[in-house]
Amino acid sequence: MAALVHGTFNQIPFWRLRARFRACGYYDGEVADALGISKNTLSARLRGVSAGGWTEKEICMICRMMEIPQEEIGSYFFPSVQAHGGEGECVG
């Protein structure tokens, strides 16, 4: 039996956003349907492997659905900027 690794969920790029989906009572498929994208596309974006990234329209729709206030958008959609000090420090 494989050993259980604790804390790996927090290593997923958009883990906080996916956790917000669950806290608001949504499954990924429901969010994907509301955005007009496939579940696979949403999953790729949440894992940080999608070449396209989030569109402004998608970010706005998700923020409305999940009641994410404007001052918290960065922590959900730009986690690498938040993790490296915030303002003015872009990664990549």
C-alpha positions, 0 to 999 in steps of 0.5 A: 500500500502506498504511503499517504502524502499529506499536503500535496493538494496545496501544491496544485497551482489553483488549489485555493480556487478549487477549494472555493468551488467546493466551499460554495457547493460546486463541482468542477463540471458545474463550474465548467458548464457555467463558463461554457468550457469543457470539464477537461479544459477547466481541469487543465487550467486548475492544474496550471497546464493549460496554454490558454490560461484564464480569460477576463470573462471567466475570472469575472464569472467565477468571482460572481459565482463564488462571491470572491471580492475584488481584493482577493482575486489575485490570491485565487487567479495569480497565486505565483505573484502572491507567493513571491511578494505581491505587487510588482513581482511577476514570475515567468 
